[in-house]
Amino acid sequence: MAETRFIHGFHAVAAALRNDPEGVQEIFVAAQRADARAKDLLAKADAAGVRVMPVDNARLDGMAGTHRHQGVVARVASRRKEVMMADLLDTLTDNALFLVLDGVQDPHNLGACLRVADAAGADAVIAPKDRAVGLNATAIKVASGAADTVPYVTVTNLARTLRQLQEAGVWCAGAAGEAEKSLYDIDQKVPFAWVLGAEGDGLRRLTRETCDELARIPMYGSVESLNVSVASGICLFEARRQRIG
């Protein structure tokens, strides 16, 4: 029998029905939900020929591993292909764009980063295996389908991975609040990787030293820093803006 996994939340389940309906095996919905949002999801499931089962919240909690499932859980085929760095380097293009995360610990931030990466058309999100949250159910839910569209590559040694990207012609820029140069002053029309650090701590020393250069997001208000997913969006969409321009 093929491996399966559970996803939860309306965005994640609707995205699975849209992107890979054959991979959605069954959907479980809280028996008491009869609102418009639930009815819309049921209609999409019916159109895709997917069975929907009403269940109680306790069962949904067990399948999702959390009570924050919005009353909907789906069993889907585990089709997410593990992507290796070698795969990325073998298919590198002149328009390559990567997001590298240095030790993001919060699954909500990871999910949001994946969603931003998908929206900006990034080729992959790269992160270390250690000192990072990993692609768990919460991150997948927050990603709202992007976990199945953006390759998530985990690596053993992030500094070595950055050097591999550099050797392949990818310019690696680290986001750092104290940097003298603004992100708007960097040419991002070349193969490019934005490297962002963990919440609060920023880039680790070796990661920072391995980057080709550092750049800051100009801040004009009273706050000193931004959430990593917000910062990722600003950086990636500046790269996209330059390429469109």
N, C-alpha and C positions, 0 to 999 in steps of 0.2 A: 504493500500500500504506500502511495506517495506521501511524503512528509507534509504536514500541515502546520499552520500557526494561527493564532487568533489576532485579529486587529479590532479596534474599538473606536467609537465616535462616529458621528454622522459624516464628517468630511472624509475620513479615511475609508469608510465602507463605501460611500458614494464614489470615491475615486477608484476603488477596486472594481466596482461595477462598470465604471466608464472605461478604464484602461485594460482590464483583464477579466471580463465577465465569466469566461470559462474557468478561471481559477478560483472563483467564489463558490464554495461548496454548499454552504448554508448560512443563513443569517438568523440571529436570535435577537428578538426585540422584547423589551419590557411589556408585559401583558397589559399594563394600565395605560400605555402610550397610545393615544388615538388622535394626536394633534396633526396639524397640516404637514409638519416636517416629517413625521413618521409615515404619514400616508403617501407623501411624495417618494420616500425611500422604498416603501412597499411596492409602489407602482413601477419603479425602476427595476426592482428585483423580479417582479412578475414578468416584465418585458424581457428580462434576461433569462427567464426560466429558472430562477434560483428559489429554492424552498425557504420560506420564512416560518420560524417557530416562535410563538409567544412563550416566554418563560418568566420566572420571578427574578427579582433583583439579586437575590442571594446567588443564584446560578450565574448570572451575568458577572457578579463580583469575582466569582471563582475563575471564570474563563478569562476575564480581562486582567485579573491580578490587581484590580483597583476598583473603587466604587465610582470613579470619575469616568464612566463609559458612556454617559448620556442616554443610557437605555438601549444601546445597540452594540452587538458584537457579531463578528463574522468569522467563520472558519474558512481560511483560504489556503491554496496550495503554496508551499514554500518554494517559489520559483526564483527568488532573488539570487542571481548568479554572483558568486563571490568574485570580485574584480581584484586583480593583483596590480602592483605597480608596473610590472612588466607589460601588462595589457595596456595600460595608459601610455607608457613610453613607446610601445610598438605602433600605436594609432595616433600619435601626436600630430597635430596640425598647426598651421601658421596662426590659427585663430584660437588656440587652446587657452582655456581660462579655468583656473583651479582655486578652490578655497581650502586652505590648510588651517586646521584648528589645533592649537597647542594646549591640550589638557582641559577641554571643556568638561565640567563635572555635572552640570545640570541637564537632565534629559529634555526639559522644556526648551532650553537654549539650543541644544543640538537639533531638535525637531524643527525649531524656527529657522535655524541656519540652513537646514536641508531645503526647507520651503523657499527661502530666499535664493539659494543656489539654483533651484529649479527655475524660479521666475527670471533670474538673470541669465539663464542658459549656460551655467557653468558645466564643465565636462565631468567634474567629480569633486567630492569632498574627501579630504585626506586627514586622518587623525591617528595619533599613537594608540597602541593597544593598552598601554599602562597609563594610569593617572588620567583616565578619560572615562566617560560614562558608558559608551557603547550604545549600539542601536537596540534599545529595549522597547517594550510595548508603549511606554509613555512617549518616547521620542517619535515612534512611528505614528502615533495618534496625532501629535502636534504637527508633524510634517504634512499631514493632510494629503497623503498620496505621494509626496515627493520622495519618500524612502524607497519607493518602487521605480522611480524614474531617474534619480540621480545616483550614480555609483558612489558607495561609501567604502573607502579603502582604508583599512587599518594597517599600520606599519609598526615594526618593532623599534626602529631607531629613526626619529623624526629628522634629526640633523643629517643623517646619511641620506634620507629620502630627498631632502632639499638639495643636497649636492647632486643626486641623480637627476633631478629636474633641471638643475643648472647646467649639467653636462649635456643634457638633451636640448639646451637652448631656451629654457624657460627662465624668465626673470622673476626672482622671488623678492617681494617687498613685504616687510613686516610693519604692521600698524602699531605705532607707539606714540603715546601722548606727548612725550618730551622731544620728539624728532623735530629738527629744524625745517625740514621740507614738508610741504603740504601734499596730500594725495593728488591734488589737481595739477601739481607740477611734474608728475611722473608720466612718461610715455607708456601707456598701457595697451597700445595697439599691437604689441609683440606677444608671443606666447608668454603668459603671465600667471603668477600665483600670488594671491593675497594670503598672508600668514597672520592670523589673529590669535591672541592669547586667551587664557582662561579668565573667568569672572574674577575681578579683583586683583589677581596676581599679574596679569599681562603675560608677555612672552618670557619664557625661561631664558637664562643667560646664553646657553649654547645655541638655542634657536635664533635668538636675536643676532648673535655673532655670525651665524651662517647665512642670514639673509643678505641679498645683494645691497639693499638699502632699507632705510626705515622712513616712514612717512606718518604724518599725523592727520587726523580729521580736524579741521579748524572748528573751534568751539567759541560761540559768540554770546552764550548765556552764562548762568551762574553754576551749572553742573560741570563737573570735572571729567566725567567719563560717560560712556554709553554702554548699554547691554551689548554683548558680543554679537547677537543676531542682528540688532539694529546697525551696528558698525559694519557687519558683513554686508548688509544690504547697501549701505552707502558706498563702500569700496567696490563691490562687484558692479553696481550700476554705473559708477563712474567709468569703469573699464568698458562697459557696454556702450555708454554715451560716446566715449572717444571713438569707438569702432564704428558706430553709426555715423558720427560726424565726419 
